[in-house]
Amino acid sequence: MADESIESMAAEIDQTTKQIKEMGQVPPQFEKSNIHCVTIIGQIEGHVTMSPQNKTTKYEHLIPQFVAFSEDNAIKGILLVLNTIGGDVEAGLALAELIASFDKPVVTLVLGGAHSISVPIAVSGDYSFITPSATMTLHPVRMNGTILGVVQSFEYFDQMQERIVEFVASNSEISADRFRELMLAVGKIAKDMGTILQGQQAVSEKLINEVGGLHQAMTKLKQLIKEREEQN
């Protein structure tokens, strides 16, 4: 037992030393929590691998994680933190649908920004927050590369855009018509269509529930977890 204790202490010292070298600080002592934090940062990577210079969130990494979270009885709720420029449309929408169908409370928090296809992800939880300085960019579906100039191409874009509009309208208080109007607005973004909303504007447009930061998001999530437990 004494040898095991010494080995455990040595391992803790090694871990602390490593943390000091890498992070420049002594690691804090955490108590066991029933809340798990998930971050979506950089660019949402889908079917095409981004260059190594891009900071990405890979959707194929998050999908199995949420399946595992659903089966883990120790996890009672998820705090989803976003600071992303968007990315692959289908990957972003897949993540949004996954989170919306998650069977435990999810609170989303927009820090910095949640742009483009990350907008549906930001509204996919049970309750959403945005910091005062954060922004959200709403614009039509766009695609790079060669596009066939035929009617079917435009119909495809329209169908994909309507999928996004319907999801956002179903998972927030904004109407489909108002969201579509903001997406197609002209004169607000140089050389482009769309609208940029800051923290309070996103709440005023009923896209996000409330302006707040980490404290408010954690308080709300704990409240939702307590309500869920009382119902069960």
Secondary structure, DSSP 8 states (H G I E B T S, - for coil): -HHHHHHHHHHHHHHHHHHHHHHSS--------SEEEEEEEEEEE-SS---TTS-EEEHHHHHHHHHHHHH-TT--EEEEEEEEEEE-HHHHHHHHHHHHT-SS-EEEEEEEEE-TTHHHHHTSSSEEEE-TT-EEEE------S----SHHHHHHHHHHHHHHHHHHHHHSSS-HHHHHHHHT-EEEETTEE-EEEEHHHHHHTTSSSEE--HHHHHHHHHHHHHHHHHH-
